[in-house]
Amino acid sequence: MTVLLSLEDAACHFRTRGGTLKAVDGVTLTVARGETFALVGESGCGKSTLATLILKLNPLSGGRITFAGEDVGGLRGRAAKRYRSRVQAVFQDPYSSLNPRLKVRTILAEPLLAHGAPRGEVTAKVRRVLSLVGLAPNAAGLYPHEFSGGQRQRIAIARALILEPDLVVLDEPISALDVSIRAQILNLLQDLQTELGLTYLLIAHDLALVEHVADRVAVMYLGQIVEVGDKVEVFDNPRHPYTQALLGAVPRPDPRAPRASGQVHGEIASPLEPPSGCRFHPRCPHAMDACRRTPPSFVKTGEHTASCHLLAPR
């Protein structure tokens, strides 16, 4: 496995009138070149904020991010600009992420021109990337509102790919689309990954989607990773009670199929005042005194790790 992206104790804190909001608080993970790495968890757990750290849209409050062996936090000027060309994003809402006042050719040309591409090459590259995502050349002369939701997401994907990145952050890339269109966009993303050798960091709520496309999965809760491992291991043998609860809530077409057990109660705590000890303990059906006092350590079995006092050797 060749590591492309590595996070070591990465943190992103925001100062507010109410105190310090710990949106991301000590995340360590690696993403291998060519894989689809999925990040899952409830809304508000810090997934999208973690993506902004990777995209260098928010500064690190602590820890370290390396990309292809290079320290991302220390990049400035041209080096930072070059990094941003290698790491692109596709967002949830394809209409909001596209400027409605610009034609598609301008939307796609902007990244090229910003990164110094010769103007004589821009038209050919725009035509090529439109073809890659399954759109006709005449799409370049239209505005975003003239397309369907699925077509707009194809344009957003084209914009992410036009700089030929190594890593694409997919932040809920199909959740805003009609059900009938989702499979088309998902198949497109998989085909592009194979053809272009892309690496994906997929942020998703839809665990059925994650089970279908991911290679490895990390489960995030209140700014921290609680479980990470190969997709099959995490889905077939979830070790953290939070992961068990998430998977237990996934609808299954076959009621006889085995499913994870577990449930949670109450709402996720505020990152302004995260619980002491294990952050999940106020909602965990298995919480013990140790969970309230001491943060759990990661317990590793092969390449599958989870942080829970229930897994600690007795």
C-alpha positions in Angstrom: 0.0 0.0 0.0 1.4 3.4 -1.1 0.2 6.1 1.3 -1.0 9.2 -0.5 -2.5 11.2 2.4 -1.7 10.9 6.0 -3.2 12.7 9.0 -1.5 12.6 12.4 -3.5 13.9 15.4 -5.1 16.6 13.1 -7.3 19.2 14.9 -9.4 22.1 13.9 -10.7 24.3 16.7 -12.8 27.5 16.4 -13.0 30.2 19.1 -16.5 31.3 19.8 -18.2 33.4 22.4 -19.2 30.2 24.1 -15.7 28.8 24.2 -13.6 26.6 21.9 -15.5 24.5 19.4 -13.5 21.3 18.8 -14.9 20.4 15.3 -11.9 18.0 14.6 -10.0 16.9 17.6 -7.1 14.5 17.1 -7.7 12.5 13.9 -5.1 10.0 12.7 -5.7 8.1 9.5 -4.0 7.2 6.1 -5.5 7.1 2.6 -3.7 4.8 0.1 -3.2 5.8 -3.5 -5.9 4.5 -5.7 -8.4 3.5 -3.0 -11.8 4.8 -2.0 -11.6 5.7 1.7 -15.0 6.5 3.3 -15.6 8.7 6.2 -19.0 8.2 7.9 -20.9 9.5 10.9 -23.8 11.6 11.9 -24.3 15.2 10.9 -22.2 17.5 13.1 -19.4 14.9 13.8 -16.8 16.9 11.9 -16.5 15.0 8.6 -16.8 18.1 6.3 -14.6 20.2 8.6 -11.9 17.4 8.3 -12.4 17.8 4.5 -11.7 21.5 4.7 -8.4 20.8 6.5 -7.4 18.4 3.7 -8.4 20.9 1.1 -6.4 23.6 2.9 -9.5 25.8 3.4 -9.1 25.9 7.2 -5.8 26.0 9.1 -4.7 23.2 11.4 -5.1 23.9 15.1 -2.8 21.0 15.8 -1.3 17.9 14.3 0.1 17.3 10.9 -1.2 16.5 7.3 1.2 15.0 4.7 0.4 14.5 1.1 2.7 12.3 -1.0 5.3 12.7 1.8 5.0 16.5 1.8 3.9 18.5 4.9 0.7 20.3 3.8 0.7 22.7 6.7 4.0 24.2 5.7 3.0 24.9 2.1 3.0 28.5 1.0 2.8 30.4 -2.3 3.4 28.4 -5.4 3.8 25.1 -3.4 0.3 25.6 -1.8 -1.2 26.4 -5.2 0.3 23.3 -6.7 -1.1 21.2 -3.8 -4.6 22.6 -4.4 -4.4 21.5 -8.1 -3.7 18.0 -6.9 -6.5 17.8 -4.4 -10.0 18.7 -5.7 -13.5 18.4 -4.4 -17.1 17.5 -5.5 -19.8 18.9 -3.2 -23.2 17.8 -2.3 -25.4 20.3 -4.1 -24.3 20.6 -7.8 -26.4 23.8 -8.3 -25.0 25.7 -5.4 -21.4 24.7 -6.2 -21.6 26.2 -9.7 -21.8 29.9 -10.5 -25.2 30.5 -12.2 -23.9 33.6 -14.0 -21.1 31.7 -15.9 -21.3 29.4 -18.9 -19.9 26.0 -18.4 -16.9 26.8 -20.6 -15.9 29.6 -18.2 -16.6 27.5 -15.1 -14.3 24.8 -16.4 -11.7 27.2 -17.7 -11.3 29.2 -14.5 -9.2 26.6 -12.6 -6.9 26.1 -15.7 -6.3 29.8 -16.1 -5.8 30.3 -12.3 -3.1 27.7 -12.4 -1.4 29.2 -15.4 -2.5 27.0 -18.3 -1.8 28.5 -21.7 -5.0 29.9 -23.2 -4.5 28.0 -26.4 -4.9 24.7 -24.5 -7.9 25.6 -22.5 -10.6 24.9 -25.2 -9.2 21.4 -26.0 -9.0 20.5 -22.3 -12.6 21.7 -21.6 -13.8 19.6 -24.5 -11.9 16.6 -23.3 -13.2 16.8 -19.7 -16.8 17.2 -20.9 -16.4 14.1 -22.9 -14.9 12.2 -19.9 -18.0 12.9 -17.8 -20.4 12.1 -20.6 -21.5 15.5 -21.8 -21.7 16.8 -25.4 -19.3 19.6 -26.5 -22.2 22.1 -26.9 -22.7 21.9 -23.1 -19.8 24.3 -22.9 -22.0 27.2 -24.2 -24.8 26.7 -21.7 -25.5 27.9 -18.2 -25.9 25.6 -15.1 -29.7 26.2 -14.9 -30.1 24.7 -18.4 -29.1 21.2 -17.1 -30.7 18.6 -14.9 -29.4 17.8 -11.5 -27.4 14.8 -12.7 -25.9 16.8 -15.6 -24.9 19.6 -13.2 -23.1 17.1 -11.0 -21.3 15.9 -14.1 -20.2 19.5 -14.7 -19.0 19.7 -11.0 -17.1 16.5 -11.5 -15.5 17.8 -14.7 -14.4 21.0 -12.9 -12.8 18.8 -10.2 -11.0 16.7 -12.8 -9.8 19.4 -15.2 -6.6 20.0 -13.2 -5.8 16.3 -13.3 -5.8 15.8 -9.5 -4.5 12.8 -7.5 -7.1 13.0 -4.8 -10.8 14.0 -5.1 -12.8 14.7 -1.9 -16.4 13.5 -2.6 -18.7 15.3 0.0 -22.0 13.5 -0.3 -21.7 13.5 -4.1 -25.1 11.8 -4.9 -27.3 12.6 -1.9 -28.9 15.7 -3.6 -29.8 13.8 -6.7 -32.9 11.9 -7.8 -32.8 8.2 -7.0 -32.9 7.3 -10.7 -29.8 9.4 -11.3 -27.6 8.3 -8.4 -26.5 5.0 -9.9 -25.4 6.8 -13.1 -23.2 9.3 -11.2 -21.9 6.6 -9.0 -20.9 4.4 -12.0 -19.3 7.4 -13.6 -17.2 8.1 -10.6 -16.1 4.5 -10.4 -15.2 4.4 -14.2 -13.2 7.6 -13.8 -11.3 6.2 -10.9 -10.3 3.2 -12.9 -9.5 5.2 -16.0 -7.5 8.0 -14.4 -6.1 6.3 -11.3 -7.9 8.6 -8.9 -8.0 8.3 -5.1 -11.3 9.2 -3.5 -12.0 10.4 0.1 -15.8 9.8 0.3 -17.8 11.6 2.9 -21.2 10.0 3.3 -24.2 9.3 5.5 -25.5 6.6 3.2 -23.9 3.4 4.6 -25.4 1.3 1.8 -23.5 3.5 -0.7 -20.3 3.1 1.4 -20.7 -0.6 1.5 -21.0 -0.7 -2.3 -18.0 1.5 -3.3 -15.5 1.9 -0.4 -12.3 0.0 0.2 -11.8 1.1 3.7 -14.0 2.9 6.2 -13.5 5.3 9.1 -16.3 6.0 11.6 -16.2 9.5 13.1 -18.0 10.7 16.3 -17.8 14.2 17.8 -14.5 15.2 16.1 -12.7 11.9 16.6 -12.3 8.6 14.8 -13.7 5.7 16.8 -13.2 2.8 14.3 -11.3 2.2 11.0 -10.7 -0.8 8.9 -11.3 -2.7 5.7 -14.9 -2.3 4.5 -15.7 -6.0 4.9 -14.3 -6.1 8.4 -16.2 -3.0 9.6 -19.5 -4.0 8.1 -19.4 -7.7 9.0 -17.7 -7.3 12.4 -18.3 -3.7 13.8 -16.5 -3.4 17.1 -17.4 0.0 18.4 -21.0 0.4 19.8 -21.5 3.5 17.7 -20.6 1.7 14.5 -22.9 -1.2 15.5 -25.8 1.3 16.0 -25.1 3.0 12.7 -25.1 -0.3 10.8 -28.1 -1.6 12.8 -30.2 1.4 11.4 -29.4 0.6 7.8 -32.5 -0.7 6.0 -32.0 -4.2 4.5 -34.1 -5.5 1.6 -33.9 -9.1 3.1 -35.3 -9.1 6.6 -33.5 -12.4 7.2 -30.1 -11.0 6.5 -27.8 -10.6 9.5 -27.5 -7.1 10.8 -25.5 -5.3 13.4 -27.1 -4.9 16.8 -27.1 -1.9 19.0 -28.9 1.3 19.5 -28.2 4.8 20.8 -30.3 7.3 22.7 -30.3 11.0 22.8 -28.6 13.6 20.7 -24.9 14.1 19.9 -23.2 16.3 22.4 -22.0 19.8 21.6 -18.3 20.0 20.4 -18.2 23.1 22.6 -18.5 20.9 25.6 -17.5 17.3 24.6 -18.1 14.7 27.3 -15.1 13.6 29.4 -13.7 10.1 28.9 -15.2 8.4 25.9 -17.2 11.0 24.0 -19.8 8.4 23.1 -20.5 7.3 26.7 -23.7 9.4 27.3 -25.4 7.6 24.5 -23.8 4.2 24.8 -25.8 1.2 26.2 -22.6 -0.4 27.5 -21.1 2.6 29.3 -19.1 1.8 32.4 -17.4 4.0 35.0 -14.1 3.8 33.0 -15.9 5.2 30.0 -16.9 8.4 31.9 -13.4 8.9 33.3 -10.8 7.9 30.7 -10.6 8.2 26.9 -10.3 4.7 25.4 -7.2 3.6 23.5 -7.3 2.0 20.1 -7.3 -1.8 20.1 -6.0 -3.2 16.8 -6.8 -6.6 15.3 -5.0 -6.9 12.0 -5.8 -3.7 10.0 -9.1 -3.2 12.0 -8.9 -0.8 14.9 -11.5 0.6 17.3 -11.3 2.7 20.5 -13.6 1.3 23.2 -13.0 0.2 26.8 -15.0 -3.0 26.0 -12.2 -4.2 23.7 -9.4 -3.6 26.3 -7.8 -6.8 27.6 -9.2 -7.9 30.9 
